[in-house]
């Protein structure tokens, strides 16, 4: 009898222990977001190629390592863990060379680091740290113009001012007069007068940025030295500023110069990555791929009037979004012999930040728009601060506001931002608060990049749209890589503001396993009686069953 009682007590204790363990497990599971419950076990599987996920940084506003209020290169290095944890595997640094302006797009020394940002040793340390963490680093290369403070321009200016009336410039006495486009004809558009003289110089952007004469062989030799210098420092490539302005209004010559530049850089470093800013329409920037440059930014999809925003607002249908992805893919392939790499992006330093695109938004549309961006093919770019929904519009300084690490502006690492920036409040929580929430914009971006890194076909696969299964709200696509070792995926989108249904039979053949999800809220994807219900603004990744 005592034995039976003891056995019963022990059984009850085991049962209670089991129930307690189960309750604890259930509680833990309930604290895991739906996205994490599906995506949590995914592992990064990123081939070592140029299809990456890139984080654009304006150094001066990112992270201050020494307390002077200005972001610096050491600050970027201190935040590499943050960048890596989000899943980015490439960084684009906006201009870091000495310059008289805050934005530094007018360079006064192409082979040095601006003192506000640190030293060349700081840069070398950053490059080494990036490479140790498996992160590539590309830098801005500004070749259309220099600063008026550049020694080339200053010497040319002084020489021209010394000439007597009617005396012609002699390049043997001052070769720098041929480094720029000088003239005595003050009627030409885009020219500024050289103070204290009758000479004018081309300056298409503004008088502080004199345009270089890129036809001059000596200038091209200088450019070759500059690119070699930075490649020797370990950079993995360049972002090329204002490529449509190299020869204003002359697309053929712009492409010719880019071909020369690409050949020179690739001769030095064959795997260097080059991406150009060709701010124009798809048909035009697709032609620039004839130069051999790896990528040009997908401007048709970006900004507050681009394809991504129009899709989020419902102005472009789900099927229309898919068709435009295919159109971009095909035009780029036709102009690059299939070698071009798209460069999708949603916003950048010249555009108003996305938090202002959707009045009354609770963050759902900001999330979904970036999800559309990060699910595109190619090398996807994200501007710093967009991962937390920062605000910034109007003057350029506002678009380059301090990274919102915390609401305490005096906290370690916080920067002051550009001098002439206006004061305004952020719409969403700072990074330190968003990091603690599984429903934040930051958490969503992290999940999106996790999918991009886990399924390499997202970036590398050829996009095909299932027209029969797609419509106003639902888009069904496949991504099929040319490399058979990379698993193809199907990506299904609900772009509407309400839930939408899809028949399981409408999934592409064989793609029946739900392997990744991006949802803007807490609602789950469900399947019942042959019907899949997708919550509003949802993206789902399907793979084939083994």
VENGI-V433354 format. One record per residue. N is the residue number from 1. RES is the residue in three letters. SS is DSSP state (h for helix, s for strand, l for the rest). PHI is phi in radians with two decimals (NA if undefined). D_LAST is the distance of its C-alpha to the last C-alpha in Angstrom with 1 decimal. Layout:
N:RES:SS:PHI:D_LAST
N:RES:SS:PHI:D_LAST
This chain:
1:UNK:l:NA:54.9
2:UNK:h:-1.08:54.4
3:UNK:h:-1.17:51.4
4:UNK:h:-1.13:49.8
5:UNK:h:-1.10:50.6
6:UNK:h:-1.09:49.1
7:UNK:h:-1.11:46.0
8:UNK:h:-1.11:45.7
9:UNK:h:-1.08:46.3
10:UNK:h:-1.10:43.7
11:UNK:h:-1.11:41.2
12:UNK:h:-1.09:42.1
13:UNK:h:-1.11:41.7
14:UNK:h:-1.07:38.2
15:UNK:h:-1.08:37.4
16:UNK:h:-1.11:38.9
17:UNK:h:-1.07:37.2
18:UNK:h:-1.10:33.8
19:UNK:h:-1.11:34.7
20:UNK:h:-1.08:35.9
21:UNK:h:-1.11:32.7
22:UNK:h:-1.13:30.6
23:UNK:h:-1.06:32.9
24:UNK:h:-1.13:32.6
25:UNK:h:-1.12:28.8
26:UNK:h:-1.08:29.0
27:UNK:h:-1.10:31.6
28:UNK:h:-1.11:29.5
29:UNK:h:-1.11:26.5
30:UNK:h:-1.19:29.0
31:UNK:l:-1.55:30.1
32:UNK:l:-1.67:26.7
33:UNK:l:-1.10:26.3
34:UNK:h:-1.03:23.6
35:UNK:h:-1.03:22.3
36:UNK:h:-1.18:22.2
37:UNK:h:-1.13:20.6
38:UNK:h:-1.58:17.5
39:UNK:h:-1.60:17.9
40:UNK:l:-0.99:19.5
41:UNK:l:-1.58:16.9
42:UNK:l:-1.19:15.9
43:UNK:l:-2.01:17.2
44:UNK:l:-1.10:19.1
45:UNK:l:-2.50:17.7
46:UNK:l:-1.77:20.7
47:UNK:l:-1.06:21.6
48:UNK:l:-1.47:25.3
49:UNK:l:-2.49:26.5
50:UNK:l:-1.69:28.6
51:UNK:l:-1.57:26.0
52:UNK:l:-2.24:26.8
53:UNK:s:-2.22:27.9
54:UNK:s:-1.95:31.7
55:UNK:s:-1.88:34.3
56:UNK:s:-1.53:37.7
57:UNK:s:-2.20:40.6
58:UNK:l:-1.59:44.3
59:UNK:h:-0.96:45.5
60:UNK:h:-1.08:48.8
61:UNK:h:-1.98:47.3
62:UNK:l:-1.54:44.3
63:UNK:l:-2.64:45.4
64:UNK:l:-1.70:48.9
65:UNK:l:-1.57:49.1
66:UNK:l:-2.09:52.9
67:UNK:l:1.39:54.2
68:UNK:l:-1.62:56.0
69:UNK:l:1.54:54.0
70:UNK:l:-2.01:52.3
71:UNK:l:-1.07:48.6
72:UNK:l:-2.57:48.3
73:UNK:h:-1.16:46.0
74:UNK:h:-1.10:46.2
75:UNK:h:-1.12:45.0
76:UNK:h:-1.07:41.9
77:UNK:h:-1.09:41.3
78:UNK:h:-1.10:41.8
79:UNK:l:-1.77:39.2
80:UNK:h:-1.10:36.4
81:UNK:h:-1.08:34.6
82:UNK:h:-1.09:34.6
83:UNK:h:-1.14:33.3
84:UNK:h:-1.20:30.6
85:UNK:h:-1.10:29.6
86:UNK:h:-1.23:29.1
87:UNK:l:1.86:26.6
88:UNK:l:-1.16:29.0
89:UNK:l:-2.20:28.9
90:UNK:s:-2.69:32.0
91:UNK:s:-2.16:35.5
92:UNK:s:-1.93:38.0
93:UNK:s:-1.61:41.5
94:UNK:l:-1.08:44.1
95:UNK:l:-0.83:47.4
96:UNK:l:-2.13:48.6
97:UNK:l:-1.41:51.6
98:UNK:s:-0.95:55.2
99:UNK:s:-2.83:56.3
100:UNK:l:-1.40:59.2
101:UNK:l:-1.91:56.9
102:UNK:l:-1.17:54.4
103:UNK:l:-1.45:51.5
104:UNK:l:1.19:52.3
105:UNK:l:-1.51:51.5
106:UNK:l:-2.12:55.0
107:UNK:s:-1.44:54.8
108:UNK:s:-1.91:58.0
109:UNK:s:-2.77:56.6
110:UNK:l:-1.33:53.3
111:UNK:l:-2.14:53.1
112:UNK:l:-2.63:53.6
113:UNK:l:-1.86:52.1
114:UNK:l:-1.05:53.9
115:UNK:l:-1.06:55.8
116:UNK:l:-1.13:54.5
117:UNK:l:-1.67:51.0
118:UNK:l:2.24:52.0
119:UNK:l:-2.15:52.5
120:UNK:h:-1.12:50.9
121:UNK:h:-1.10:50.0
122:UNK:h:-1.07:48.2
123:UNK:h:-1.14:46.1
124:UNK:h:-1.06:45.4
125:UNK:h:-1.12:44.3
126:UNK:h:-1.13:42.0
127:UNK:h:-1.02:40.4
128:UNK:h:-1.10:39.9
129:UNK:h:-1.16:38.5
130:UNK:h:-1.05:36.0
131:UNK:h:-1.13:34.8
132:UNK:h:-1.10:34.6
133:UNK:l:-1.60:32.2
134:UNK:l:1.31:30.1
135:UNK:l:-1.90:31.8
136:UNK:s:-1.40:33.4
137:UNK:s:-2.36:36.8
138:UNK:s:-2.07:38.5
139:UNK:s:-2.13:42.0
140:UNK:s:-1.22:44.0
141:UNK:s:-2.13:46.2
142:UNK:l:-1.82:49.1
143:UNK:l:-2.03:50.9
144:UNK:l:-1.18:52.5
145:UNK:s:-2.68:55.3
146:UNK:l:-2.07:56.7
147:UNK:l:-1.48:58.9
148:UNK:l:-1.18:62.6
149:UNK:l:-1.54:62.8
150:UNK:l:-1.20:61.1
151:UNK:h:-0.95:63.7
152:UNK:h:-1.04:63.2
153:UNK:h:-1.23:64.3
154:UNK:h:-1.09:67.0
155:UNK:h:-1.21:68.7
156:UNK:h:-1.12:68.5
157:UNK:h:-1.09:70.0
158:UNK:h:-1.12:72.9
159:UNK:h:-1.14:73.6
160:UNK:h:-1.09:73.7
161:UNK:h:-1.20:76.0
162:UNK:h:-1.48:78.3
163:UNK:l:-1.23:78.9
164:UNK:l:-1.42:82.2
165:UNK:l:-0.95:82.6
166:UNK:l:1.48:81.6
167:UNK:l:-1.33:80.2
168:UNK:l:-1.52:76.9
169:UNK:l:-1.11:74.1
170:UNK:l:-2.12:73.8
171:UNK:l:-1.12:70.3
172:UNK:l:-1.23:72.0
173:UNK:l:-1.45:73.6
174:UNK:l:-2.59:70.5
175:UNK:h:-1.07:67.3
176:UNK:h:-1.25:65.6
177:UNK:h:-1.17:67.4
178:UNK:h:-1.67:64.9
179:UNK:l:-1.37:61.9
180:UNK:s:-2.22:62.3
181:UNK:l:-1.86:63.5
182:UNK:s:-1.69:67.2
183:UNK:s:-2.73:69.7
184:UNK:l:-1.70:73.1
185:UNK:l:-1.50:72.0
186:UNK:l:-1.44:71.5
187:UNK:l:-1.58:70.4
188:UNK:l:-1.25:66.9
189:UNK:l:-1.24:64.1
190:UNK:l:1.42:62.0
191:UNK:s:-2.00:64.8
192:UNK:s:-2.09:66.5
193:UNK:s:-1.40:70.0
194:UNK:l:-1.37:70.5
195:UNK:l:-0.92:72.8
196:UNK:l:1.38:76.3
197:UNK:l:-2.62:76.1
198:UNK:l:-1.71:76.0
199:UNK:l:-1.68:72.5
200:UNK:s:-2.21:69.3
201:UNK:s:-2.36:65.7
202:UNK:s:-1.19:62.4
203:UNK:l:-2.67:60.5
204:UNK:l:-1.13:58.1
205:UNK:l:-1.52:56.6
206:UNK:l:-2.92:59.7
207:UNK:l:-1.10:62.8
208:UNK:l:-1.47:61.2
209:UNK:l:-2.20:58.6
210:UNK:l:-1.20:60.3
211:UNK:s:-1.23:58.1
212:UNK:s:-1.38:57.7
213:UNK:l:-1.54:58.9
214:UNK:l:-1.32:55.7
215:UNK:l:-1.40:57.5
216:UNK:l:-1.28:59.5
217:UNK:h:-1.07:58.5
218:UNK:h:-1.13:59.6
219:UNK:h:-1.13:57.4
220:UNK:h:-1.13:54.4
221:UNK:h:-1.13:55.3
222:UNK:h:-1.08:55.5
223:UNK:h:-1.11:52.0
224:UNK:h:-1.06:50.7
225:UNK:h:-1.11:52.3
226:UNK:h:-1.14:50.8
227:UNK:h:-1.15:47.2
228:UNK:h:-1.07:47.7
229:UNK:h:-1.00:49.1
230:UNK:h:-1.30:46.1
231:UNK:h:-1.13:43.6
232:UNK:h:-1.14:45.6
233:UNK:l:-1.36:45.2
234:UNK:l:1.85:41.5
235:UNK:l:-1.14:40.4
236:UNK:l:-1.74:37.1
237:UNK:s:2.69:38.5
238:UNK:s:-2.45:40.6
239:UNK:s:-1.69:40.6
240:UNK:s:-1.72:43.4
241:UNK:l:-1.40:45.8
242:UNK:l:0.90:47.4
243:UNK:h:-1.23:46.5
244:UNK:h:-1.34:48.2
245:UNK:h:-1.81:51.4
246:UNK:l:-0.94:51.8
247:UNK:l:-2.23:54.0
248:UNK:l:-0.97:54.7
249:UNK:l:1.36:54.1
250:UNK:l:-2.21:53.2
251:UNK:h:-1.07:49.5
252:UNK:h:-1.05:50.0
253:UNK:h:-1.26:51.6
254:UNK:h:-1.05:49.0
255:UNK:h:-1.16:46.3
256:UNK:h:-1.08:48.4
257:UNK:h:-1.13:49.0
258:UNK:h:-1.11:45.3
259:UNK:h:-1.11:44.6
260:UNK:h:-1.04:47.3
261:UNK:h:-1.09:46.0
262:UNK:h:-1.06:42.4
263:UNK:h:-1.09:43.6
264:UNK:h:-1.15:45.8
265:UNK:h:-1.17:43.1
266:UNK:h:-1.25:40.5
267:UNK:h:-1.14:43.1
268:UNK:h:-1.42:43.5
269:UNK:l:-2.47:39.9
270:UNK:l:-0.99:37.4
271:UNK:l:-1.69:34.4
272:UNK:l:-1.09:36.6
273:UNK:s:-1.81:35.2
274:UNK:s:-2.17:37.6
275:UNK:s:-2.32:37.4
276:UNK:s:-1.91:40.4
277:UNK:l:-1.58:42.0
278:UNK:l:-2.05:42.8
279:UNK:l:-1.36:43.8
280:UNK:l:-2.79:44.0
281:UNK:l:-1.48:42.0
282:UNK:h:-0.96:38.7
283:UNK:h:-1.01:40.5
284:UNK:h:-1.33:42.8
285:UNK:h:-1.20:40.5
286:UNK:h:-1.14:38.0
287:UNK:h:-1.14:41.0
288:UNK:h:-1.14:41.4
289:UNK:h:-1.14:38.2
290:UNK:h:-1.10:40.4
291:UNK:h:-1.28:41.8
292:UNK:l:1.63:38.7
293:UNK:l:-1.00:38.4
294:UNK:l:-1.05:34.7
295:UNK:s:-2.50:34.7
296:UNK:s:-2.33:37.0
297:UNK:s:-1.06:36.5
298:UNK:l:-1.41:35.2
299:UNK:h:-1.13:38.5
300:UNK:h:-1.09:37.8
301:UNK:h:-1.66:35.1
302:UNK:l:-1.77:37.2
303:UNK:l:1.30:40.3
304:UNK:l:-1.39:41.6
305:UNK:l:-2.26:41.7
306:UNK:l:-1.52:38.5
307:UNK:h:-1.04:35.5
308:UNK:h:-1.10:33.6
309:UNK:h:-1.10:36.7
310:UNK:h:-1.08:37.4
311:UNK:h:-1.21:33.9
312:UNK:h:-1.11:34.2
313:UNK:l:-1.39:37.7
314:UNK:l:1.48:36.6
315:UNK:l:-1.42:38.7
316:UNK:l:-2.08:35.8
317:UNK:l:-1.25:33.2
318:UNK:h:-1.02:29.5
319:UNK:h:-1.10:29.2
320:UNK:h:-1.11:32.1
321:UNK:h:-1.07:30.4
322:UNK:h:-1.08:27.4
323:UNK:h:-1.09:29.9
324:UNK:h:-1.25:31.8
325:UNK:h:-1.10:28.8
326:UNK:h:-1.17:28.3
327:UNK:h:-1.06:32.0
328:UNK:h:-1.07:32.2
329:UNK:h:-1.01:29.3
330:UNK:h:-1.24:30.9
331:UNK:h:-1.14:34.5
332:UNK:h:-1.18:33.5
333:UNK:h:-1.08:31.6
334:UNK:h:-1.12:34.7
335:UNK:h:-1.64:37.0
336:UNK:h:-2.27:35.1
337:UNK:l:0.94:33.7
338:UNK:l:1.37:30.3
339:UNK:l:-1.70:30.9
340:UNK:l:-1.18:31.8
341:UNK:l:-2.01:29.9
342:UNK:l:-1.06:30.4
343:UNK:s:-2.28:32.0
344:UNK:l:-1.20:31.4
345:UNK:s:-2.71:33.6
346:UNK:l:-1.92:35.0
347:UNK:l:-2.48:38.4
348:UNK:l:-2.59:40.4
349:UNK:l:-1.22:43.8
350:UNK:l:-1.75:45.7
351:UNK:l:-2.08:44.3
352:UNK:l:-1.04:45.0
353:UNK:l:-1.26:42.3
354:UNK:h:-1.24:39.8
355:UNK:h:-1.06:41.1
356:UNK:h:-1.63:44.0
357:UNK:l:-1.35:42.1
358:UNK:l:-2.24:41.6
359:UNK:l:-0.99:44.7
360:UNK:l:1.42:44.0
361:UNK:l:-1.21:40.4
362:UNK:l:-1.59:39.1
363:UNK:l:1.92:36.6
364:UNK:h:-1.08:33.9
365:UNK:h:-1.29:34.7
366:UNK:h:-1.07:35.0
367:UNK:h:-1.09:31.5
368:UNK:h:-1.07:30.0
369:UNK:h:-1.06:31.8
370:UNK:h:-1.21:30.6
371:UNK:h:-1.09:27.0
372:UNK:h:-1.06:27.5
373:UNK:h:-1.07:28.9
374:UNK:h:-1.32:26.2
375:UNK:l:-1.63:23.4
376:UNK:l:-1.43:25.3
377:UNK:l:-1.32:24.7
378:UNK:s:1.79:26.7
379:UNK:l:-1.81:28.5
380:UNK:s:-1.52:29.1
381:UNK:s:-2.00:32.4
382:UNK:s:-2.29:33.6
383:UNK:s:-1.42:37.3
384:UNK:l:-0.88:38.4
385:UNK:l:1.55:39.1
386:UNK:h:-1.19:36.9
387:UNK:h:-1.24:34.3
388:UNK:h:-2.15:36.9
389:UNK:l:1.22:38.5
390:UNK:l:-1.13:41.8
391:UNK:l:-1.67:44.6
392:UNK:l:2.77:46.8
393:UNK:l:-2.59:48.5
394:UNK:l:1.52:51.8
395:UNK:l:-1.15:53.2
396:UNK:h:-1.01:50.8
397:UNK:h:-1.01:51.8
398:UNK:h:-1.16:50.3
399:UNK:h:-1.39:46.9
400:UNK:h:-2.17:47.0
401:UNK:l:-1.22:47.9
402:UNK:l:-0.98:47.3
403:UNK:l:-0.95:43.7
404:UNK:l:-1.52:43.9
405:UNK:l:-1.19:42.9
406:UNK:l:-2.72:45.2
407:UNK:l:-1.32:47.9
408:UNK:l:-1.52:50.5
409:UNK:l:-1.18:51.7
410:UNK:l:-1.70:53.6
411:UNK:l:-1.19:50.6
412:UNK:l:-0.98:49.6
413:UNK:l:1.62:47.7
414:UNK:l:-1.23:48.8
415:UNK:l:-1.81:50.4
416:UNK:l:-1.52:53.2
417:UNK:l:1.44:51.7
418:UNK:l:-1.01:53.6
419:UNK:l:-0.96:57.4
420:UNK:l:-1.69:57.8
421:UNK:l:-1.17:54.7
422:UNK:l:-1.37:55.6
423:UNK:l:-1.55:55.1
424:UNK:l:-2.68:52.5
425:UNK:l:-1.59:50.3
426:UNK:l:-1.39:46.5
427:UNK:l:-1.52:44.7
428:UNK:l:-1.96:41.9
429:UNK:l:-1.08:41.8
430:UNK:l:-1.22:42.0
431:UNK:h:-1.02:39.2
432:UNK:h:-1.11:40.2
433:UNK:h:-1.41:40.0
434:UNK:h:-1.11:36.8
435:UNK:l:-1.11:35.1
436:UNK:l:-1.66:35.7
437:UNK:l:-2.06:34.2
438:UNK:l:-1.43:30.6
439:UNK:l:-1.94:31.7
440:UNK:l:-1.38:33.6
441:UNK:h:-1.06:33.2
442:UNK:h:-1.02:32.5
443:UNK:h:-1.14:29.6
444:UNK:h:-1.09:28.1
445:UNK:h:-1.06:28.5
446:UNK:h:-1.08:26.9
447:UNK:h:-1.15:23.8
448:UNK:h:-1.10:23.8
449:UNK:h:-1.21:24.1
450:UNK:h:-1.04:21.4
451:UNK:h:-1.11:18.9
452:UNK:h:-1.06:20.5
453:UNK:h:-1.39:20.1
454:UNK:h:-1.39:16.6
455:UNK:l:-2.08:15.3
456:UNK:l:-1.05:17.5
457:UNK:h:-1.16:16.8
458:UNK:h:-1.00:19.0
459:UNK:h:-1.47:22.0
460:UNK:h:-1.91:21.2
461:UNK:l:-1.53:19.5
462:UNK:s:-1.30:21.7
463:UNK:s:-1.45:22.3
464:UNK:s:-2.27:22.2
465:UNK:s:-1.80:23.5
466:UNK:l:-1.46:22.7
467:UNK:l:-1.14:26.4
468:UNK:l:-1.23:26.1
469:UNK:l:-1.61:24.0
470:UNK:l:-1.70:26.0
471:UNK:l:-2.81:29.5
472:UNK:l:-1.14:32.0
473:UNK:l:-1.86:29.9
474:UNK:s:-1.88:26.2
475:UNK:s:-2.16:24.6
476:UNK:s:-2.05:21.2
477:UNK:s:-2.31:20.1
478:UNK:s:-2.15:17.4
479:UNK:s:-2.17:17.6
480:UNK:s:-2.04:16.8
481:UNK:l:-1.28:18.0
482:UNK:l:-1.25:19.9
483:UNK:l:-1.44:18.4
484:UNK:l:-1.18:15.2
485:UNK:l:-1.38:14.2
486:UNK:l:-1.68:13.9
487:UNK:l:-1.21:10.9
488:UNK:l:-1.24:12.5
489:UNK:s:-2.38:13.0
490:UNK:s:-1.93:14.9
491:UNK:s:-2.09:17.9
492:UNK:s:-2.00:19.9
493:UNK:s:-2.11:23.5
494:UNK:s:-1.98:26.2
495:UNK:l:-1.63:29.3
496:UNK:l:-1.53:31.9
497:UNK:l:-1.55:33.9
498:UNK:l:-2.38:32.7
499:UNK:l:-1.14:29.5
500:UNK:s:-2.50:28.0
501:UNK:s:-1.90:25.8
502:UNK:s:-2.49:23.0
503:UNK:s:-1.24:21.7
504:UNK:h:-1.05:18.1
505:UNK:h:-1.23:18.6
506:UNK:h:-1.52:19.7
507:UNK:l:-1.16:16.4
508:UNK:l:-0.97:15.4
509:UNK:l:-0.89:13.5
510:UNK:l:1.55:9.8
511:UNK:s:-1.56:10.4
512:UNK:s:-2.02:10.4
513:UNK:s:-1.70:9.3
514:UNK:s:-1.28:12.6
515:UNK:s:-2.02:12.2
516:UNK:s:-2.82:15.9
517:UNK:s:-2.43:19.3
518:UNK:s:-2.30:22.9
519:UNK:l:-2.19:25.5
520:UNK:l:-1.48:29.3
521:UNK:l:-2.25:30.2
522:UNK:l:-1.70:29.0
523:UNK:l:-1.17:27.7
524:UNK:l:-1.84:24.1
525:UNK:l:-1.31:21.7
526:UNK:s:-2.15:21.7
527:UNK:s:-2.38:20.2
528:UNK:s:-2.66:22.4
529:UNK:l:0.91:23.2
530:UNK:l:1.37:21.0
531:UNK:s:-2.15:22.4
532:UNK:s:-1.71:21.1
533:UNK:s:-1.88:24.0
534:UNK:s:-1.79:24.1
535:UNK:l:-1.06:27.0
536:UNK:l:-1.00:29.5
537:UNK:l:0.81:28.6
538:UNK:s:-2.08:25.0
539:UNK:s:-2.16:22.1
540:UNK:s:-2.21:18.5
541:UNK:s:-1.82:15.4
542:UNK:s:-2.03:12.3
543:UNK:s:-2.14:9.0
544:UNK:s:-1.47:6.3
545:UNK:l:-1.27:3.8
546:UNK:l:-1.06:0.0
